[in-house]
């Protein structure tokens, strides 16, 4: 069951994230081309792309919470399928927006498409993360999240350039057809590869009798008879747990640092200050390091049984990397600190996901994972906002800004250190 389920959820995650992010660049290009062709100023058209993207990111983060709760109520597989189908059909509908003659209607239509893509994203993400916890035991939960994070992160980082290549070869319309088809294939992968069984009403198994992940009964069940009010109470119960709260704070800070690194180093890599050869590829180097490190870190978490120490080490390494990377940069130091930062991201992300899984029940795990995803997106937004504020309003250099973000990561790690032992969070 574990191997089949893990293969299924990993495949679904890889395909769903791949289809979504491969389409994203073409969606923005499509919007720009349609609006400028209808008389919109090019600079304004560029700005509309930002606004539409913001709506999409907000929806995909915030709505992960209620749709995660629906996954708790009706099952991981059904909601994963719904999410993939919603996103896939929405992308397949994009070519029809070319029939609209008014720029305002084009913007509205593309926004609606991305809203449904965002709904799909939040739904299949929360379902996948919860399912990984459902099928795991305490001895392999790190491995499960390491593999799922690998699939998610790889497509998050490399899906966009892959989509750009597809668009260059086949054009935007065929990119929508291909990526929409990939998302529908992800739905099929969920149907075939994510089996689950419903809770037996007479079951009396408890966590003391089961090796499954969770604070109470953690069979691979789906509480189908919980009403909406019951689901809300279960969700609040989950996010009020001290361990889950710490995990949510952790994902916020690591997402903020990640966004700062991604934006600053992208700009640095394309600027005249960049070290030749390696400058433009630092983000890819960081992403490759994260992707390759995810599964080994998951196994480390399983073998050591120490969640918080690994997470704290991740924050410390992240802080050091942020501060050190722009100090007298050379090709070697840039590569080394980009690798260190990429590994540090996974040292935080994987144990914090494991903590959420272990401190929730099957009945509220997807809702908690949805909250986790929402906080992650808030962290991305906060990192982008603060990064711009530091440079534009405060006039800080990239080095100083990185030092500030590094200090925040270090403080987060140091704050978690006493909480780890006080709350008994391993």
Buried (B, 14 or more C-beta within 10 A) or exposed (E): EEEEBBBBBBBBBBBBBBBBBBBBBBBBBBBBBBBBEBEBEEEEBBEBBEEBBEBBBBBBBBBBBBBBBBBBBBBBBBBBBBBBBBBBBBBBBBBEBBEBEEBEBBBBBBBBBBBBBBBBBBBBBBBBBBBBBBBBBBEBBBBBBBBBBBBBBBBBBBBBEBBBEBBEEEEBBBBBBBBBBBBBBBBBBBBBBBBBEEBEEEEEBEBEEBEBBBBEBBBBBBBEEBEEEBBBEBBEBBBEBEBBBBBBBBBBBBBBBBBBBBBBBEBBBEEEEBBEEBBBBBBBBBBBBBBBBBBBBBBBBBEEEBBBBBBBBBBBBBBBBBBBBBEEBEEEBBBBBBBBBBBBBBBBBBBBBBBBBBBBBBBBBBBBBBBBBBBBBBBBBBBBEBBEEBBEEEEBEBBBBBBBBBEBBBEBBEBBBEBBEEBEBB
